[in-house]
C-alpha cells in the first residue's frame, strides 16, 4: 500500500512542478493544425475513392 501512496504523491508532484502545460493560444493553434490536416487527408481519401470508382466503372463497362 505504501508503494501506491508514494506513486500517487510522485505523480502529483511531477504533474504540478515538472510538466509544462500549453497555453490557450498554443492549444488553439494545435487544434487548428489538426483540423486542417484532417480535412486535407479526408479530401485526399475522397479523391482517391472517386478515382477508384471511375476506374471500376470503366472496367465494368468493358466486361459487360
C-alpha positions in Angstrom: 0.0 0.0 0.0 2.9 2.3 0.7 4.2 2.0 -2.9 0.8 3.1 -4.2 0.8 6.2 -1.9 4.3 7.1 -3.0 3.4 6.6 -6.6 0.4 9.0 -6.3 2.5 11.6 -4.4 5.3 11.4 -7.0 2.8 11.6 -9.9 1.1 14.7 -8.4 4.5 16.4 -7.8 5.5 15.7 -11.3 2.3 17.0 -12.8 2.3 20.1 -10.7 6.0 21.0 -10.8 7.7 19.4 -13.9 5.1 19.3 -16.6 4.8 22.3 -18.9 1.2 22.8 -19.8 0.3 24.5 -23.1 -1.2 28.0 -23.1 -4.6 28.6 -24.5 -3.1 30.1 -27.7 -0.8 27.1 -28.2 -3.7 24.7 -27.7 -5.9 26.5 -30.2 -3.1 26.6 -32.7 -2.6 22.9 -32.4 -6.3 22.3 -32.7 -6.4 24.3 -36.0 -3.4 22.4 -37.3 -5.1 19.1 -36.6 -8.4 20.3 -38.1 -6.7 21.4 -41.3 -4.6 18.2 -41.6 -7.7 16.1 -41.1 -9.6 18.0 -43.8 -6.7 17.6 -46.2 -6.4 13.9 -45.5 -10.2 13.5 -45.9 -10.0 15.3 -49.2 -7.2 13.1 -50.5 -9.0 9.9 -49.5 -12.2 11.2 -51.1 -10.4 12.0 -54.4 -8.7 8.5 -54.3 -12.2 6.9 -53.8 -13.7 8.9 -56.6 -10.8 7.9 -58.9 -11.1 4.3 -58.0 -14.9 4.4 -58.5 -14.4 5.8 -62.0 -11.7 3.3 -62.9 -14.0 0.4 -61.8 -16.9 1.9 -63.9 -14.6 1.8 -66.9 -13.5 -1.8 -66.2 -17.1 -2.9 -65.6 -18.2 -1.3 -68.9 -15.5 -3.3 -70.7 -16.6 -6.6 -69.1 -20.3 -6.2 -69.7 
